[in-house]
Amino acid sequence: MNKKVIMVTTLVLLAALLAALPGLVGCGKEEVVTGRFIYGWVQDFTGRAGFGVKQVYDGVEDCLSKTAEENPIPGVVIKQITYDTKSDYSRVVPGYVWLRGQKANLLSVTNQDTLMLTDRMATDEQPQLYMSNMPQLVTNEWFYTVYGTSSSMVEVLLQWLRDNWDYNAKGKPKLGCLTYSGVLYYKSFVDTLEAVVSQYPEKYNYIGTQAAPTTTTAWATEVFKLKDCDIIFCFLSGTPLASFVKEARDRGFQGQFMGPLDSFPAFWGLVRGAVPVAQLDGILTAMGMPAIDEPNNPFINGVRAYMEQHRSADQIKAYSLGTGYATGWAMGMILVDIVRRAAAEVGAANVGNISGSALRDLIRETNLTVDGWGEAFKYRGNLGTLSRTVMMYRFNAAQDKWVSTSGWFVPASLAVAGE
């Protein structure tokens, strides 16, 4: 090749590079990140609750990805980091300390584990955003949740019984309960159950609660004591819940199961995989969110559309058998709304340095409406439950899905004066 040809070729290539340069520079400007906001998790990713927790995390992650793709916060990236407690309470405080060392701005710690952290959170001015609340934390100034207390959902289940049980034909329903021993979170469920039963003694025949160790794998004793009940309230999670339901049916229990969102809906994939679908017919639950197969629900439609486009067939199947993934989307929407307002207030470059008290105030200023959710996410009165509404569902075996049996309503324990 002669020198003239080489020179011409070089000039052509140089011209092409120069033409592309403005576009490359423009892309670089669009992707500049000046601030990083960290959402840190201290949760059980590989232990008893890991099945549900991982799905919540995935839901948040997909919500953040969709935001980054379609409506980013200019100059800001939201990053999730995790510390796995492995169902070991002794790992909670070290996890909290580690995330603080990683400069996490907002934390997600289970409500029960948070009881070990309340003094530290107050001293450190460390806010949290978690899924569900509990009575001991519902007015804590550093703890905020997507929906209300699971205890309030137990309250709703018992109200449903009072309103719908055929007392003339069947007399008072015979109630029993199964839960874990030594787990404060589930104790609050039992406390609510027993308080309501005491308030309406003419409406219930309560035979008591069986409390089993969290390591229990065989349920002969518990089933024997509860199998003559009309209804068994199940305050359990994970594989133990699935194994109990299977063993109760195998040993002849003919009644109904009941439990709030944290039991059957959250771990439905495990239960559905362990028990023939016909034996699950009629299970009743109360949820603080729409079911993942709720028809014509704008929130669920959006969640499913993204899930079906970006997740594998196996993941879609797993997410469709629980509440975690959709809950994660709701958490993500609230998180994005908070960070967007933080960036507007302190600037994108400073979102990672926002003070805990300023972040708490931004959470309390939340007023986010999501079509298809029961009510706007909002701080009401002094309640850290950003939404409180509950809907009743019954599992329909013929349709193999949860079917709503009520509209949205606010449990009495979460009502705010003057509403």
Buried (B, 14 or more C-beta within 10 A) or exposed (E): EEEEEEEEEEEEEEEEEEEEEEEEEEEEEEEEEBBBBBBBBBBBBEBBBBBBBBBBBBBBBBBBEBBBEEEBBEBBBBBBEBBBBBBEEEBBBEBBBBBBEEEBBBBBBBBBBBBBBBEBBEEBBBBBBBBBBBBBBBEBBBBBBBBBBBBBBBBBBBBBBBEEBEEEEEEBBBBBBBBBEEBEBBBBBBEBBBBBBEEEEEBBBBBEBBBBEBEBEEBEEBBEBBBEBBBBBBBBBBBBBBBBBBBBBEBEBEBBBBBBBBBBBBBBBBBBEBBEEEBBBEBBBBBBBBBBBBEEBEBBEBBBEBBEEEBEEEBBEBBBBBBBBBBBBBBBBBBBBBBBBBBEBBBBBEBBEBEBEBBBEBBBEBEBEBEBBBBEBBBBEEBBBBBBBBBBBBBBBEEEBBBBEBEBBBBEBBEEEEE
